Structures are given as structure tokens and as C-alpha cells.
């Protein structure tokens, strides 16, 4: 950055800041419009130097930025902790597979069964309770894993939304504070 010098206007007294590169040229006063001759290089250095005001601009977060960042961080934390818990719970169902098929054995030939034997066989089936069986564990595990996978996708979307809010809070241009 080059040094600037104060060139006063003869008519209105307005001070123009000129640089060494302007030496020997003509400038126009911003206030009165008069043409001013900028002194030559040797003479310009005799002018009074202009003290540049260095502004210490600090950027302050707006309330909106703070709320967006905090909300995004909260969403990210909730999604991460919920995902971890859900994933650990989901892993407890891993390894549950379909058991070997259950077979009901009876020694009678269906074509040659007597009425009494069919009645005895029917009573055996009633004891087994074929009509009111519980859901097999492997079917329950498969359904539960599918449900937990949906929750994990929901938590991933929540985490992504939280990350977007955090980035948006940083991307918003804050007001300058002087």
C-alpha cells in the first residue's frame, strides 16, 4: 500500500488524498468540482501525509446465526447418539437365522389309516396347537431389522439437516461492527 498525501482544494478547503502515482496529473475536487494540479514527485512528498484510518472490523454473529448453529449442532448430536444406540440394538438381531424346518413325523400311511388312528392323529395335532403359533424368532428379527434400518435412515437425514443448518449459519453474512 502506497503512502497518501493531503492535497487541499483552494476554493472549498476539501482535502483530497493523492498518491505518488498521481504526481503531475490533474484531479477534480469532489465537493466543488474545481480542477486541481497535483504537484510533481519532489513537491508531493512535501505535502502532509494522510493518516490512514485502519478500521478494526470485527464480525459478530447475529442472533439468527447463533440459533441456526445451535439448532444444527443439537440436531447433529441427537442424530449421532440415536444412531449409535439404534445400531447397537440392531446388531443384537444379527445372526438370528431361520431354524431347520420342523417336521411332524407319524408312522401311518395316509391311504390306509383307520378312523380310530385318524382320531388319535388329530388329537396329537391339537396338542401341538398348529393354529396358534407364535411368530418365529427369525421372522421377528427380520421385521425388526427392517424397522430399525428405517430409523437409521431417519437419523441420517436428521444429521444431514443439522449439518446444513450449521453451514448455513456460517454462510450468512454477519453485520460489521465498528
Phi, psi and omega per residue, in radians:
X1 nan 2.280 -3.097
X2 -1.536 2.766 3.138
X3 -1.261 2.465 3.093
X4 -1.942 2.598 -3.109
X5 -2.171 2.654 -3.097
X6 -1.549 2.076 3.087
X7 -1.963 1.903 -3.101
X8 -1.413 2.537 3.061
X9 -1.431 2.361 -3.102
X10 -1.219 -0.541 -3.064
X11 -1.471 -0.953 -2.998
X12 -1.826 -0.235 3.118
X13 1.486 0.076 3.102
X14 -1.160 2.423 -3.127
X15 -1.738 2.190 3.078
X16 -1.787 2.451 3.089
X17 -1.589 2.102 3.131
X18 -2.093 2.673 3.117
X19 -1.938 2.969 3.142
X20 -1.046 -0.596 -3.124
X21 -1.160 -0.313 3.104
X22 -1.503 -0.047 -3.055
X23 -0.981 2.291 3.106
X24 1.434 0.014 -3.135
X25 -1.748 -3.095 3.133
X26 -2.060 2.382 3.109
X27 -2.163 2.743 3.123
X28 -1.866 2.364 3.108
X29 -1.192 2.321 -3.116
X30 -1.203 -0.519 -3.038
X31 -1.539 -0.903 -3.052
X32 -1.798 -0.269 3.092
X33 1.494 0.114 -3.130
X34 -1.290 2.518 3.079
X35 -1.409 2.259 3.141
X36 -2.050 2.343 3.079
X37 -1.520 2.149 3.102
X38 -1.394 2.274 -3.116
X39 -1.057 2.855 3.108
X40 -1.206 3.034 -2.998
X41 -0.996 -0.771 -3.129
X42 -1.161 -0.682 -3.076
X43 -1.378 -0.477 -3.113
X44 -1.155 -0.521 -3.127
X45 -1.319 -0.218 3.077
X46 -1.451 -0.245 3.096
X47 -1.209 2.793 3.130
X48 -1.257 2.266 3.120
X49 -1.180 2.561 3.111
X50 -1.583 2.217 3.071
X51 -1.393 2.006 -3.138
X52 -1.360 2.379 3.111
X53 -1.554 1.999 3.087
X54 -1.591 2.004 -3.128
X55 -1.456 2.290 3.082
X56 -1.676 1.446 3.135
X57 -1.365 2.229 3.039
X58 -2.026 2.408 3.105
X59 -1.671 2.278 3.120
X60 -1.978 2.469 3.100
X61 -1.240 2.446 3.041
X62 -1.396 2.927 3.131
X63 -1.123 -0.650 3.112
X64 -1.075 -0.759 3.120
X65 -1.083 -0.756 3.132
X66 -1.102 -0.745 3.136
X67 -1.152 -0.774 3.127
X68 -1.078 -0.762 -3.132
X69 -1.134 -0.788 -3.133
X70 -1.124 -0.723 3.128
X71 -1.140 -0.741 3.104
X72 -1.104 -0.729 3.116
X73 -1.133 -0.713 3.107
X74 -1.112 -0.782 3.125
X75 -1.084 -0.721 3.135
X76 -1.131 -0.737 -3.130
X77 -1.180 -0.760 3.127
X78 -1.109 -0.769 -3.133
X79 -1.122 -0.718 -3.125
X80 -1.151 -0.816 -3.120
X81 -1.190 -0.688 3.114
X82 -1.162 -0.680 3.113
X83 -1.115 -0.745 -3.141
X84 -1.083 -0.821 3.134
X85 -1.093 -0.796 -3.115
X86 -1.133 -0.703 3.141
X87 -1.134 -0.715 3.114
X88 -1.143 -0.708 3.121
X89 -1.163 -0.685 3.127
X90 -1.113 -0.653 -3.114
X91 -1.178 -0.298 3.093
X92 -1.228 -0.315 3.118
X93 -1.615 -0.142 3.116
X94 -1.154 2.498 3.096
X95 1.563 -0.102 3.082
X96 -1.488 1.982 -3.086
X97 -2.076 2.964 3.129
X98 -1.191 2.246 3.118
X99 -1.275 2.945 3.083
X100 -1.059 2.530 -3.114
X101 -1.016 2.385 3.076
X102 -1.439 2.346 3.108
X103 -2.097 2.381 3.078
X104 -1.705 2.120 -3.104
X105 -1.848 2.303 2.922
X106 -2.466 2.640 -2.957
X107 -1.597 0.081 -3.059
X108 -1.654 2.512 3.050
X109 -1.458 2.214 -3.026
X110 -1.071 -0.478 -3.121
X111 -1.333 -0.490 -3.043
X112 -1.968 0.364 -3.081
X113 -1.357 2.431 3.121
X114 -1.543 2.971 -3.133
X115 -1.120 -0.701 3.137
X116 -1.176 -0.746 3.137
X117 -1.165 -0.648 3.106
X118 -1.155 -0.625 3.090
X119 -1.138 -0.738 3.108
X120 -1.113 -0.729 3.119
X121 -1.114 -0.727 3.110
X122 -1.068 -0.708 3.110
X123 -1.146 -0.576 3.068
X124 -1.158 -0.712 3.113
X125 -1.147 -0.613 3.111
X126 -1.133 -0.631 3.120
X127 -1.157 -0.663 3.127
X128 -1.199 -0.437 -3.132
X129 1.035 1.132 3.139
X130 -1.144 -0.449 -3.067
X131 -1.453 -0.318 -3.071
X132 -2.223 1.114 -3.140
X133 -1.647 2.609 3.066
X134 -1.326 2.781 3.068
X135 -1.130 2.266 3.133
X136 -1.066 2.597 -3.075
X137 -1.051 -0.680 -3.116
X138 -1.182 -0.554 3.088
X139 -1.240 -0.767 3.092
X140 -1.045 -0.766 -3.126
X141 -1.097 -0.746 3.136
X142 -1.102 -0.753 3.123
X143 -1.163 -0.702 -3.124
X144 -1.177 -0.704 3.109
X145 -1.099 -0.717 3.113
X146 -1.085 -0.726 3.113
X147 -1.148 -0.767 -3.131
X148 -1.170 -0.567 3.055
X149 -1.116 -0.636 3.080
X150 -1.130 -0.713 3.091
X151 -1.102 -0.712 3.120
X152 -1.095 -0.663 3.078
X153 -1.145 -0.694 3.098
X154 -1.095 -0.746 3.126
X155 -1.177 -0.600 3.076
X156 -1.134 -0.708 3.094
X157 -1.138 -0.684 3.102
X158 -1.118 -0.734 3.111
X159 -1.138 -0.724 3.099
X160 -1.097 -0.716 3.099
X161 -1.119 -0.708 3.107
X162 -1.101 -0.722 3.113
X163 -1.140 -0.690 3.105
X164 -1.116 -0.716 3.102
X165 -1.105 -0.692 3.133
X166 -1.154 -0.737 3.115
X167 -1.162 -0.689 3.120
X168 -1.110 -0.653 -3.140
X169 -1.154 -0.561 3.115
X170 -1.379 -0.560 -3.074
X171 -1.326 -0.417 3.121
X172 -1.150 2.307 -3.121
X173 -1.336 2.083 3.128
X174 -1.351 2.832 3.067
X175 -1.279 2.606 3.083
X176 -1.482 2.427 3.094
X177 -1.968 2.252 -3.125
X178 -1.902 nan nan
